[in-house]
Amino acid sequence: MPEATDSELMGKLVSLCKRRGFIFQSSEIYGGINGFWDYGPLGVELKRNVKEYWWRCMTREREDVVELDASIILHPQVWAASGHTSTFSDPMVDCKKCQGRFRADQLEEEACLEKPSKSVAACDAEKTEPRAFNLMFKTWLGPVESEENAAWLRPETAQAIFAQFKNVLDVSRQKLPFGICQIGKAFRNEINPRNYTFRSREFEQMELEYFIKPDAVSAAGEPSSEGEGEAQSRPEDWGWKEWHRYWVDQRMAWYRNIGLPEQQLKLHWQTGDELAHYAQATVDIMYRFPFGWQELEGIAARGDFDLRQHQQHSGKSLEFFDADTRQKYLPQVIEPSAGVDRLVLALLCQAYGEEMIPNAQGKPERRIVMKFHPRMAPCKVGVFPLNKNRPPLVAKAKAIHDRLKDRYLTAFDLTGSIGKRYARHDEIGTPFGVTVDFDTVGDGESDHLKDTVTVRDRDTTQQTRVPIAELESWLAEKLA
Ligand code: ATP
């Protein structure tokens, strides 16, 4: 079957996402609103699976990471201290001919408003000089719209973690290294939202701030017996470079564990102008989307910049008291910061496939199949009575569905031929289809098949006969 081009693939994916209820344009009945998206029933489940697995790996399974759920609007001083009020901006130019506004650093990728087949860079109309456009959404607290009452929707979740560092430290009795993580909404008034949900104005982040000893306090600051620059072997002795590497490796492994293959991922080490002035190092985890390699997550070694800034602006000490060395110091930070929506989009792109498979008569038939990793698949199991007009089949299937639905998102589907039901579930990526047939209820040709069901594997289309009594453990193993 001929491969779809990348832009065809995006078109097909967007249409499937709407048709099957993954993603809708926000406020669609009013013509939509640029940069905002709504997740439909299956999109919500996919997104929850992403967030829950991140939460499980980043905090539940670790003893050194605790949680925070902070407000979206913070004291305006937070953004002054972090530098967002003055510098969280993109360079913008106006086209004097079509009046379009574009990101000055993306003119090659932006389409001209009058001739969308041309890039803005290729259009010779006169443009203004680039000027800084602040990406934070501004609002006012209370009834008076004055500058004293100005506030901002958070453009990232991280700063609330720094602002609450002391409170969380006091209650969690952690020693360094330890982390605080958070999942939540962030808002950026992007000049040109695009590539579907990839660059949105409202999105969710999953962020960890991992606080470590400064190198001068850990053994990393001392000459190593293994030679300068080499990794220290004991985590207690690690400096920021080792911890940074540790989190890059952890996060890459995490992406592989949810079904993004090695060859679709790469690391981009920021250099020169890309690197924020305070960052010791930043690595972006990139995924190969149909529209090119793009960032999924940034992992930054931020030094003590944020805590130092908040300490200075608030006048409150944010130092950590190290009971072992009896020293007080500001910890340094490693920050893995990922976007939920971008990851959901990557999973959708990765899962989408079209292939020919034999139908019930053995003739080749085209199918669309979403090959989500079972861990991420929104609906885990479909339960199908072979014939909806046979009450014993329906009752048995219903009983199986009722048992499974406590544990997994399980669909009960009666309508259409069994082939149609398989096809429907292939399109939403349900990993397993459980069919209750005449043999299951003892009306079939083989007595030994009573109380067994057929389980169909979405990817191979292979069918396996499984005893009902073993079905839950069989599925548990495959869906772990
Ligand atoms: P980009 O360079 O693509 O604008 P960024 O480097 O500004 O991204 P960060 O500030 O590092 O992004 O934010 C961390 C993560 O938040 C990103 O890796 C991305 O997954 C997500 N993210 C940032 N901006 C957006 C957006 N406009 N829409 C969706 N997700 C976003």
Residues whose N, C-alpha, C, O or C-beta is under 5 A from the ligand:
A	BS01	ATP	R188 T197 F198 R199 S200 F203 Q205 E295 L296 E297 G298 S337 A338 G339 D341 R342
